[in-house]
Amino acid sequence: MSNTLSRNRVFHVLKHARILFVDVNEISYKNARTILMEMEMTIDLAKSGAEAMEMALQKRYDAILLNTEMPALDVQLAAHQLRELDSGRRVPIIAMTTNPIRGKDKQKENMEMDAYLSKPIEPIRLLCVLRRVILSSSYHQSYHSDGIFDL
């Protein structure tokens, strides 16, 4: 990814965002980490739903990227539990899948997801989805009050 994206004013709202990446695939994590760190974002890795819960209790995240195909993970339950951590807060959850059609179907049947991304993750798509869900979340609006919406 070029420095042009990191200097693009459209993506400026993502600067310093905190992202929780829930996946067992370290290659996917490293790819996402490279993209997000260039945008001066923080990205943490959880390798299970339980670890994601523990991390989300310790730190406030602007969005969660959740692999919907992790072994032994009840995606709907994990998303629901992440939503219930703090009453009134609705951190955006983005489903990641290697099957885009199934991802759309899961998003429709599981209203806990705010968006989906197909893997492998494309940098511009990742940034566009993060920007959309973070800006539209009441969680973000209640947390930031510094004119961040001025584009």
N, C-alpha and C positions, 0 to 999 in steps of 0.2 A: 504494500500500500504506500502511496506517495505522501509526502508532507503536505501536498495540496489539500487533502481531505482534513488533516488535522488543523489546517488554517482556515477551512471553510466556515463561514459565519453560521451557516445552517446547522452545523454540528457543534457549534460553540456551547450550546446548552448541555451537551454531554460531558463537558470538561469537569473533571473531579467527581463524576458519578461513581457510585459504588455498586458493583455487580457481583452476585453470587452465581457461580457456574456449577451446576449439579450434574456430574457425569463421571463415569469410570474411565472414559477414554482420554488418556493424557495428551494424545496428539490433538484432539479437538480442543482441549483446554489450552494447549500451547499456541495453537493457531488463533483462537479467540483472544488470548492474553496479548499476543503480539499486536493485534488490531486495536484492542482497547487501551493498552498502555501508550500507544502512539497518540491516542486522543486524551492522554493524561487521566485516564479512568483507573480505578482500582478494581481488580478482579480477584476473588477468592475461590478456591476449589473445594467442593464437598463431594465425596465419593459415594454417599448414600443419603437417603432421605433423613435418617436419624442425624447424621452429621450436619446436614443442611439446617435442620431444626435447631440444633445446638448453636451453630454459627449465627443464625438469624436472631437468636435470643441475645447474643453477645454484641451484635453490631447491626446498625440500621442500613439496609440496602435499598438502592433506588430501583433495582429490578433483579429478577431471578431468572436465569436461563436453566431450564430443566429438561434433561434428556428423558423422553417418554418411553424409551426402550431399554431402560436399565433393568438388569435382572433383579428379581425380588423387590421391586418397587411398585407399590400401588400408587400410581400417579395421581389419581383423583384424591385419595386420602392424603398424600403428601402435600398437594396443592391446597387442600382444605385446611390442613394443620398449619401450613405456612401463613395462610390468610388470618388465622385466629390468634396469632401470636400477641397482637396488641389491638384491642378493640378500636374500631374506627379507622384503622390503617389498612390500606389496600395496596400493598406493594405489587407492581405488575409482575406476572409470571408468563414467561415465553417458553412454549414447548419447542423442543428440538427433536427432529426425527429424520431418519434416512429415507422415509417414505412420505413424500409431500401430500399425497392423496389421503393417506391414513392420518396425517397430521391435521388436515382440514376437517376430517370426520371427527377426530378426537376433540378438536377445538369446539365443534358444534355440540357434541354430546356432553362435553365437560366444560361448563361455563366458568370454571375456575381459571382457565387460561385466557390471557389477554391477546395473545398472538402466537404464531408458530413460525419456525424457521426450518428449512430443510438443510440437511448436512450433505456434503461439506458446506460449511458456512462461508458465504460470500461477503467480503468486507462491507461493501456499500449497502447490501441488504440488511446486514446486522445493525449497522449504524442507523439506517432509516427506521427499522422496527423499534430499536431502543428509543430513538428520539420520539417516535409517535406515542409509544406506551408510557414513557416517562412524563412527557408533557401533558398527556391526557389524564394522568392519575391524580386523584384527589390526595393521595399520599404525598406526591411531589409538591403539589400546590400548597399543602399545609406546612411542608418542611422548608420550602424556599420562598422568601419574600423579598428578593433583591432585584426585581425587574428582569428576572431571567427569561421571561416570556417575550421580551423585546427582540424581535428579529429584524 
